Amino acid sequence: QVQLAESGGGLVQAGGSLRLSCAASGRIVGVNEMGWYRRAPGKQRELVATVTNRGSTTYADSVKGRFAISRDNAKNTVYLQMSSLEPDDTGVYYCATTIITEEVETYWGQGTQVTVSS
């Protein structure tokens, strides 16, 4: 059994910063890609950023230059440093992690709310 624990969401003014964390625990053999997604009010879930186990990153165009994804492989944890936040960044942020146990599966966190006020 694998659990993902997210933290770090909250309310911030435009231009501010937040740092999200997502820690995986359980019977983990290995961790492949880790990433963050978000669902804005009234919109579909979209990819924000991903990082491979070798450290290669991808970002949505809307967050390039403002967000930074990183991971701590020893802790099976992925982070999302969000800076210069804009009201359009408001939404529920979910981490998604591809984890190797007896199989290879993608697990999702419960989501953490990020609200950016103008």
DSSP file (Angstrom, degrees, kcal/mol; ACC not computed):
  #  RESIDUE AA STRUCTURE BP1 BP2  ACC     N-H-->O    O-->H-N    N-H-->O    O-->H-N    TCO  KAPPA ALPHA  PHI   PSI    X-CA   Y-CA   Z-CA
    1    1 A Q              0   0    0      0, 0.0    26,-1.2     0, 0.0     2,-0.4   0.000 360.0 360.0 360.0 136.7    0.0    0.0    0.0
    2    2 A V  E     -A   26   0A   0     24,-0.2     2,-0.4    25,-0.1    24,-0.2  -0.946 360.0-167.5-120.9 139.2    1.3    3.5   -0.9
    3    3 A Q  E     -A   25   0A   0     22,-2.5    22,-2.4    -2,-0.4     2,-0.5  -0.966   7.9-155.3-124.2 144.7    0.2    6.8    0.5
    4    4 A L  E     -A   24   0A   0     -2,-0.4     2,-0.6   104,-0.3   106,-0.4  -0.982   8.5-163.5-116.1 128.0    0.9   10.3   -0.8
    5    5 A A  E     -A   23   0A   0     18,-2.4    18,-2.3    -2,-0.5     2,-0.3  -0.946   7.4-166.5-116.3 115.0    0.8   13.2    1.7
    6    6 A E  E     +A   22   0A   0     -2,-0.6     2,-0.3    16,-0.2    16,-0.2  -0.686  13.5 161.9 -98.1 151.5    0.6   16.7    0.3
    7    7 A S  E     +A   21   0A   0     14,-2.1    14,-2.7    -2,-0.3   105,-0.1  -0.980  36.9  68.0-156.7 163.6    1.1   19.9    2.2
    8    8 A G        +     0   0    0     -2,-0.3    11,-0.4     1,-0.3    14,-0.0   0.347  58.5 130.0 109.9  -5.3    1.9   23.6    1.6
    9    9 A G        +     0   0    0     12,-0.1     2,-0.3     9,-0.1    -1,-0.3  -0.166  25.1 118.2 -72.4 174.6   -1.3   25.0    0.0
   10   10 A G  E     -d  114   0B   0    103,-1.1   105,-2.7   102,-0.1     2,-0.5  -0.986  60.5 -50.6 161.3-166.7   -3.0   28.1    1.3
   11   11 A L  E     +d  115   0B   0     -2,-0.3     2,-0.3   103,-0.2   105,-0.2  -0.883  52.8 164.7-105.5 130.9   -4.1   31.7    0.6
   12   12 A V  E     -d  116   0B   0    103,-2.6   105,-2.4    -2,-0.5     2,-0.1  -0.986  35.0-111.2-144.3 151.7   -1.5   34.2   -0.8
   13   13 A Q  E >   -d  117   0B   0     -2,-0.3     3,-2.2   103,-0.2    72,-0.2  -0.477  51.6 -81.2 -79.3 155.1   -1.7   37.5   -2.5
   14   14 A A  T 3  S+     0   0    0    103,-2.5    72,-0.2     1,-0.3    -1,-0.1  -0.285 120.6  30.5 -54.6 137.1   -0.7   38.0   -6.1
   15   15 A G  T 3  S+     0   0    0     70,-3.2    69,-0.6     1,-0.3    -1,-0.3   0.271  99.6 115.3  92.9 -11.2    3.0   38.2   -6.4
   16   16 A G    <   -     0   0    0     -3,-2.2    69,-2.3    69,-0.2     2,-0.3  -0.104  57.7-122.5 -84.8-174.8    3.6   35.9   -3.4
   17   17 A S        +     0   0    0     66,-0.2     2,-0.3    67,-0.2    66,-0.2  -0.928  20.7 179.9-132.5 152.2    5.1   32.5   -3.1
   18   18 A L  E     - B   0  82A   0     64,-2.2    64,-3.4    -2,-0.3     2,-0.5  -0.979  15.8-146.3-144.7 154.6    4.2   29.1   -1.8
   19   19 A R  E     - B   0  81A   0    -11,-0.4     2,-0.3    -2,-0.3    62,-0.2  -0.983  12.8-160.3-126.3 122.1    5.9   25.7   -1.6
   20   20 A L  E     - B   0  80A   0     60,-2.6    60,-2.1    -2,-0.5     2,-0.3  -0.753   6.3-166.8 -98.0 146.3    4.1   22.5   -2.0
   21   21 A S  E     -AB   7  79A   0    -14,-2.7   -14,-2.1    -2,-0.3     2,-0.3  -0.961   8.8-173.4-130.1 150.4    5.4   19.1   -0.8
   22   22 A C  E     -AB   6  78A   0     56,-1.8    56,-2.4    -2,-0.3     2,-0.5  -0.908   7.4-168.1-146.3 115.3    4.3   15.6   -1.5
   23   23 A A  E     -AB   5  77A   0    -18,-2.3   -18,-2.4    -2,-0.3     2,-0.4  -0.893   8.3-151.0-109.8 130.0    5.8   12.6    0.3
   24   24 A A  E     +A    4   0A   0     52,-2.7     2,-0.3    -2,-0.5   -20,-0.2  -0.803  21.2 172.3 -98.2 139.1    5.3    9.0   -0.8
   25   25 A S  E     +A    3   0A   0    -22,-2.4   -22,-2.5    -2,-0.4     2,-0.3  -0.954  27.2  63.9-142.4 161.6    5.4    6.3    1.8
   26   26 A G  E    S-A    2   0A   0     -2,-0.3     2,-1.9   -24,-0.2   -24,-0.2  -0.874  98.4 -14.9 125.2-158.7    4.7    2.6    2.0
   27   27 A R  S    S+     0   0    0    -26,-1.2     2,-0.5    -2,-0.3    75,-0.1  -0.553  78.6 168.0 -85.0  78.1    6.1   -0.5    0.4
   28   28 A I        +     0   0    0     -2,-1.9    73,-0.2     1,-0.2     3,-0.1  -0.813  26.3 175.2-102.4 126.5    8.1    1.3   -2.3
   29   29 A V  S    S-     0   0    0     71,-3.4     2,-0.3    -2,-0.5    72,-0.2   0.825  73.1 -19.4 -91.2 -41.1   10.7   -0.3   -4.4
   30   30 A G  E     -E  100   0B   0     70,-1.5    70,-3.4    46,-0.0     2,-0.4  -0.985  54.6-133.2-161.1 164.4   11.4    2.6   -6.6
   31   31 A V  E     +E   99   0B   0     -2,-0.3    68,-0.2    68,-0.2     3,-0.1  -0.990  20.5 178.4-128.9 124.9    9.9    5.9   -7.8
   32   32 A N  E     +     0   0B   0     66,-3.2    -1,-0.1    -2,-0.4    67,-0.1   0.452  58.6   2.0 -93.4-123.8    9.8    7.0  -11.4
   33   33 A E  E     -     0   0B   0     19,-0.1    65,-2.7    64,-0.1     2,-0.4  -0.359  61.5-166.8 -70.0 142.2    8.3   10.3  -12.6
   34   34 A M  E     +EF  97  51B   0     17,-2.5    17,-2.9    63,-0.2     2,-0.3  -0.964  17.3 160.3-125.0 145.3    6.8   12.7  -10.1
   35   35 A G  E     -EF  96  50B   0     61,-2.2    61,-2.4    -2,-0.4     2,-0.4  -0.968  33.3-123.5-158.3 171.6    4.7   15.6  -11.0
   36   36 A W  E     +EF  95  49B   0     13,-3.0    12,-2.8    -2,-0.3    13,-1.7  -0.974  23.1 178.9-124.7 139.1    2.1   18.2  -10.1
   37   37 A Y  E     -EF  94  47B   0     57,-2.9    57,-3.0    -2,-0.4     2,-0.3  -0.875   9.1-157.2-128.7 162.5   -1.3   18.9  -11.7
   38   38 A R  E     -EF  93  46B   0      8,-2.5     8,-3.0    -2,-0.3     2,-0.5  -0.993  12.0-152.5-144.1 153.7   -3.9   21.4  -10.9
   39   39 A R  E     -EF  92  45B   0     53,-2.1    53,-2.2    -2,-0.3     6,-0.2  -0.958  17.2-158.2-125.8 111.8   -7.7   21.9  -11.4
   40   40 A A    >   -     0   0    0      4,-0.5     3,-2.3    -2,-0.5    51,-0.2  -0.507  43.0 -76.0 -82.1 156.8   -8.8   25.4  -11.6
   41   41 A P  T 3  S+     0   0    0      0, 0.0    -1,-0.1     0, 0.0     3,-0.1  -0.305 118.4   2.6 -54.6 125.8  -12.5   26.2  -10.9
   42   42 A G  T 3  S+     0   0    0      1,-0.3     2,-0.3    -3,-0.1    -2,-0.0   0.550 115.6  99.3  76.7   7.5  -14.6   25.2  -13.8
   43   43 A K  S <  S-     0   0    0     -3,-2.3    -1,-0.3     1,-0.0     2,-0.1  -0.789  75.4-100.7-123.9 166.2  -11.7   23.8  -15.8
   44   44 A Q        -     0   0    0     -2,-0.3    -4,-0.5     1,-0.1     2,-0.1  -0.440  50.1 -87.6 -80.2 158.9  -10.2   20.4  -16.5
   45   45 A R  E     -F   39   0B   0     -6,-0.2     2,-0.3    -2,-0.1    -6,-0.2  -0.418  51.4-168.8 -65.3 140.7   -7.2   19.2  -14.6
   46   46 A E  E     -F   38   0B   0     -8,-3.0    -8,-2.5    -2,-0.1     2,-0.2  -0.945  25.4-102.6-133.9 153.7   -3.9   20.2  -16.3
   47   47 A L  E     +F   37   0B   0     -2,-0.3   -10,-0.3   -10,-0.2     3,-0.1  -0.526  31.9 175.9 -73.2 138.7   -0.3   19.4  -16.0
   48   48 A V  E     -     0   0B   0    -12,-2.8    12,-2.5     1,-0.4     2,-0.3   0.778  61.3 -27.6-105.4 -53.3    1.9   21.9  -14.1
   49   49 A A  E     -FG  36  59B   0    -13,-1.7   -13,-3.0    10,-0.2    -1,-0.4  -0.981  51.0-162.2-163.9 151.1    5.3   20.3  -13.9
   50   50 A T  E     -FG  35  58B   0      8,-2.0     8,-1.9    -2,-0.3     2,-0.4  -0.956   1.5-163.8-136.1 158.1    7.0   16.9  -13.9
   51   51 A V  E     -FG  34  57B   0    -17,-2.9   -17,-2.5    -2,-0.3     6,-0.2  -0.984  14.4-141.7-142.1 130.9   10.5   15.6  -12.9
   52   52 A T    >   -     0   0    0      4,-2.5     3,-1.6    -2,-0.4   -19,-0.1  -0.293  35.2-100.3 -82.8 173.4   12.0   12.3  -13.8
   53   53 A N  T 3  S+     0   0    0      1,-0.3    -1,-0.1     2,-0.1    20,-0.1   0.605 125.9  54.7 -71.7  -8.3   14.1   10.2  -11.5
   54   54 A R  T 3  S-     0   0    0      2,-0.1    -1,-0.3     0, 0.0   -22,-0.0   0.408 123.5-104.3-100.0  -0.5   17.1   11.5  -13.4
   55   55 A G    <   +     0   0    0     -3,-1.6     2,-0.3     1,-0.3    -2,-0.1   0.501  68.4 147.7  95.5   3.6   16.1   15.1  -12.7
   56   56 A S        -     0   0    0      1,-0.0    -4,-2.5    -5,-0.0     2,-0.3  -0.563  30.9-158.4 -74.0 136.3   14.7   16.1  -16.1
   57   57 A T  E     -G   51   0B   0     -2,-0.3     2,-0.3    -6,-0.2    -6,-0.2  -0.834  17.4-170.0-119.9 152.4   11.9   18.6  -15.8
   58   58 A T  E     -G   50   0B   0     -8,-1.9    -8,-2.0    -2,-0.3     2,-0.3  -0.980  10.4-168.1-134.5 150.8    9.0   19.8  -17.9
   59   59 A Y  E     -G   49   0B   0     -2,-0.3   -10,-0.2   -10,-0.2     2,-0.2  -0.979  28.1-109.2-137.4 147.7    6.7   22.7  -17.3
   60   60 A A    >>  -     0   0    0    -12,-2.5     3,-1.7    -2,-0.3     4,-0.9  -0.509  37.4-118.5 -65.8 145.3    3.4   24.1  -18.6
   61   61 A D  G >4 S+     0   0    0      1,-0.3     3,-0.6     2,-0.2    -1,-0.1   0.847 111.3  63.0 -56.6 -33.9    4.0   27.2  -20.6
   62   62 A S  G 34 S+     0   0    0      1,-0.2    -1,-0.3     3,-0.0   -14,-0.0   0.673 111.0  35.8 -68.7 -16.7    1.9   29.2  -18.1
   63   63 A V  G X> S+     0   0    0     -3,-1.7     3,-2.3   -15,-0.2     4,-2.2   0.461  81.8 127.3-116.3  -3.4    4.3   28.5  -15.2
   64   64 A K  T << S+     0   0    0     -4,-0.9     4,-0.1    -3,-0.6    -3,-0.0  -0.298  81.2  15.1 -58.4 134.7    7.7   28.6  -16.9
   65   65 A G  T 34 S+     0   0    0      2,-0.4    -1,-0.3     1,-0.1     3,-0.1   0.291 125.7  60.2  85.0 -11.1   10.0   30.9  -15.1
   66   66 A R  T <4 S+     0   0    0     -3,-2.3    17,-1.8     1,-0.2     2,-0.3   0.687  98.3  50.6-115.9 -33.3    7.8   31.2  -12.1
   67   67 A F  E  <  -C   82   0A   0     -4,-2.2    -2,-0.4    15,-0.2     2,-0.4  -0.796  59.6-165.7-109.9 151.1    7.5   27.6  -10.7
   68   68 A A  E     -C   81   0A   0     13,-2.3    13,-3.0    -2,-0.3     2,-0.4  -0.981   5.1-157.9-138.1 125.1   10.3   25.1  -10.0
   69   69 A I  E     +C   80   0A   0     -2,-0.4     2,-0.3    11,-0.2    11,-0.2  -0.804  21.0 161.4-100.8 143.0    9.8   21.4   -9.4
   70   70 A S  E     -C   79   0A   0      9,-1.7     9,-3.1    -2,-0.4     2,-0.3  -0.945  19.0-149.9-150.2 169.8   12.4   19.4   -7.5
   71   71 A R  E     -C   78   0A   0     -2,-0.3     2,-0.6     7,-0.2     7,-0.2  -0.993  14.0-146.5-146.9 152.7   12.6   16.0   -5.7
   72   72 A D  E >>> -C   77   0A   0      5,-2.9     5,-1.9    -2,-0.3     3,-0.9  -0.932  14.4-169.0-117.1 102.3   14.4   14.4   -2.9
   73   73 A N  T 345S+     0   0    0     -2,-0.6     3,-0.5     1,-0.3    -1,-0.1   0.819  84.6  59.4 -66.1 -30.5   14.9   10.8   -3.9
   74   74 A A  T 345S+     0   0    0      1,-0.2    -1,-0.3    -3,-0.1    -2,-0.0   0.800 116.1  34.7 -67.1 -26.7   16.0    9.7   -0.4
   75   75 A K  T <45S-     0   0    0     -3,-0.9   -51,-0.3     2,-0.2    -1,-0.2   0.385 103.3-127.1-106.2   1.2   12.7   11.0    1.0
   76   76 A N  T  <5 +     0   0    0     -4,-0.7   -52,-2.7    -3,-0.5     2,-0.4   0.916  64.9 140.3  50.6  45.6   10.5   10.0   -2.0
   77   77 A T  E   < -BC  23  72A   0     -5,-1.9    -5,-2.9   -54,-0.2     2,-0.4  -0.943  40.6-161.2-126.1 139.9    9.3   13.6   -1.9
   78   78 A V  E     -BC  22  71A   0    -56,-2.4   -56,-1.8    -2,-0.4     2,-0.3  -0.939  11.1-161.5-118.5 144.1    8.5   16.1   -4.7
   79   79 A Y  E     -BC  21  70A   0     -9,-3.1    -9,-1.7    -2,-0.4     2,-0.4  -0.863  11.7-159.6-122.2 155.0    8.3   19.8   -4.2
   80   80 A L  E     -BC  20  69A   0    -60,-2.1   -60,-2.6    -2,-0.3     2,-0.7  -0.897   8.1-162.2-135.3 107.5    6.8   22.7   -6.2
   81   81 A Q  E     -BC  19  68A   0    -13,-3.0   -13,-2.3    -2,-0.4     2,-0.5  -0.806  12.5-166.5 -88.1 118.2    8.2   26.1   -5.5
   82   82 A M  E     +BC  18  67A   0    -64,-3.4   -64,-2.2    -2,-0.7     2,-0.3  -0.931  11.5 171.2-113.6 123.2    5.7   28.6   -6.8
   83   83 A S        +     0   0    0    -17,-1.8   -66,-0.2    -2,-0.5   -67,-0.2  -0.812  58.3  25.9-125.7 166.2    6.7   32.3   -7.1
   84   84 A S  S    S-     0   0    0    -69,-0.6    -1,-0.2    -2,-0.3   -67,-0.2   0.905  84.8-160.6  47.6  47.6    5.2   35.4   -8.7
   85   85 A L        -     0   0    0    -69,-2.3   -70,-3.2    -3,-0.2   -69,-0.2  -0.254   8.3-160.0 -64.6 145.4    1.8   33.8   -8.1
   86   86 A E    >   -     0   0    0    -72,-0.2     3,-2.3    -3,-0.1     4,-0.2  -0.852  32.8-108.9-122.2 156.7   -1.1   35.0  -10.2
   87   87 A P  G >  S+     0   0    0      0, 0.0     3,-1.8     0, 0.0    29,-0.3   0.839 117.6  64.3 -54.7 -32.5   -4.9   34.7   -9.6
   88   88 A D  G 3  S+     0   0    0      1,-0.3    -3,-0.0   -48,-0.0   -48,-0.0   0.617  89.1  68.8 -68.6 -10.2   -5.0   32.3  -12.5
   89   89 A D  G <  S+     0   0    0     -3,-2.3    -1,-0.3   -49,-0.0    25,-0.1   0.531  74.1 119.2 -81.9  -6.1   -2.9   29.9  -10.5
   90   90 A T    <   +     0   0    0     -3,-1.8     2,-0.3    -4,-0.2    25,-0.2  -0.343  41.4  87.8 -61.8 136.9   -5.8   29.4   -8.1
   91   91 A G  E    S- H   0 114B   0     23,-2.7    23,-2.8   -51,-0.2     2,-0.6  -0.952  80.4 -59.9 162.7-177.4   -6.9   25.8   -7.9
   92   92 A V  E     -EH  39 113B   0    -53,-2.2   -53,-2.1    -2,-0.3     2,-0.5  -0.865  48.7-149.7 -95.7 126.0   -6.5   22.4   -6.3
   93   93 A Y  E     -EH  38 112B   0     19,-3.0    19,-2.2    -2,-0.6     2,-0.4  -0.833  13.0-170.0-102.4 131.0   -3.0   21.0   -6.8
   94   94 A Y  E     -E   37   0B   0    -57,-3.0   -57,-2.9    -2,-0.5     2,-0.3  -0.948  13.5-143.0-120.2 136.6   -2.5   17.3   -7.0
   95   95 A C  E     -E   36   0B   0     -2,-0.4    14,-2.5   -59,-0.2     2,-0.4  -0.762  14.9-165.4 -92.8 149.3    0.8   15.4   -7.0
   96   96 A A  E     -EI  35 108B   0    -61,-2.4   -61,-2.2    -2,-0.3     2,-0.4  -0.998   7.1-177.5-135.6 129.7    1.1   12.3   -9.1
   97   97 A T  E     -EI  34 107B   0     10,-2.5    10,-3.0    -2,-0.4     2,-0.7  -0.991  23.7-140.4-135.9 131.0    3.8    9.8   -8.7
   98   98 A T  E     - I   0 106B   0    -65,-2.7   -66,-3.2    -2,-0.4     2,-0.4  -0.817  33.7-173.6 -91.2 116.0    4.7    6.6  -10.6
   99   99 A I  E     -EI  31 105B   0      6,-3.1     6,-2.3    -2,-0.7     2,-0.6  -0.890  22.3-140.8-121.5 139.8    5.8    4.1   -8.0
  100  100 A I  E     +EI  30 104B   0    -70,-3.4   -71,-3.4    -2,-0.4   -70,-1.5  -0.878  41.5 137.0 -99.3 117.7    7.2    0.7   -8.3
  101  101 A T  S    S-     0   0    0      2,-3.2    -1,-0.1    -2,-0.6   -73,-0.1   0.198  91.4 -38.5-116.9-112.7    5.9   -1.8   -5.7
  102  102 A E  S    S+     0   0    0    -75,-0.1     2,-0.2    -2,-0.1    -2,-0.1   0.639 141.3  20.0 -83.9 -17.2    5.1   -5.3   -7.0
  103  103 A E  S    S-     0   0    0     -4,-0.1    -2,-3.2     2,-0.0     2,-0.6  -0.742  90.8-102.2-132.4-178.6    3.7   -3.4  -10.0
  104  104 A V  E     +I  100   0B   0     -2,-0.2     2,-0.3    -4,-0.2    -4,-0.2  -0.964  51.1 158.6-112.7 117.5    4.2    0.0  -11.6
  105  105 A E  E     -I   99   0B   0     -6,-2.3    -6,-3.1    -2,-0.6     2,-0.6  -0.945  39.9-123.3-137.0 155.7    1.3    2.3  -10.8
  106  106 A T  E     -I   98   0B   0     -2,-0.3     2,-0.3    -8,-0.3    -8,-0.3  -0.899  29.2-163.2-100.2 126.3    0.6    6.0  -10.7
  107  107 A Y  E     -I   97   0B   0    -10,-3.0   -10,-2.5    -2,-0.6     2,-0.4  -0.821   3.9-148.0-109.4 148.8   -0.7    7.3   -7.4
  108  108 A W  E     -I   96   0B   0     -2,-0.3  -104,-0.3   -12,-0.2   -12,-0.2  -0.915  11.0-128.9-118.4 141.9   -2.4   10.6   -6.8
  109  109 A G        -     0   0    0    -14,-2.5  -104,-0.1    -2,-0.4     3,-0.1  -0.264  31.2-106.8 -76.1 173.3   -2.4   12.8   -3.7
  110  110 A Q        -     0   0    0   -106,-0.4    -1,-0.1     1,-0.1   -16,-0.1   0.628  62.8-109.9 -79.6 -13.6   -5.6   14.1   -2.1
  111  111 A G        -     0   0    0    -16,-0.1     2,-0.4     1,-0.1   -17,-0.2   0.174  22.1-132.7  97.0 143.4   -5.1   17.6   -3.4
  112  112 A T  E     - H   0  93B   0    -19,-2.2   -19,-3.0  -105,-0.1     2,-0.3  -1.000  21.9-120.9-134.1 134.7   -4.2   20.9   -1.7
  113  113 A Q  E     - H   0  92B   0     -2,-0.4  -103,-1.1   -21,-0.2     2,-0.5  -0.555  23.6-172.4 -80.3 131.3   -6.0   24.2   -2.3
  114  114 A V  E     -dH  10  91B   0    -23,-2.8   -23,-2.7    -2,-0.3     2,-0.5  -0.993   4.9-176.5-120.5 123.4   -4.0   27.1   -3.6
  115  115 A T  E     -d   11   0B   0   -105,-2.7  -103,-2.6    -2,-0.5     2,-0.6  -0.981   6.7-167.6-124.4 123.8   -5.8   30.5   -3.7
  116  116 A V  E     -d   12   0B   0     -2,-0.5     2,-0.3   -29,-0.3  -103,-0.2  -0.944  10.8-154.5-113.3 118.7   -4.2   33.6   -5.0
  117  117 A S  E      d   13   0B   0   -105,-2.4  -103,-2.5    -2,-0.6    -2,-0.0  -0.652 360.0 360.0 -93.5 148.7   -6.0   36.8   -4.3
  118  118 A S              0   0    0     -2,-0.3    -1,-0.1  -105,-0.2  -105,-0.1   0.447 360.0 360.0 -89.6 360.0   -5.7   39.9   -6.5
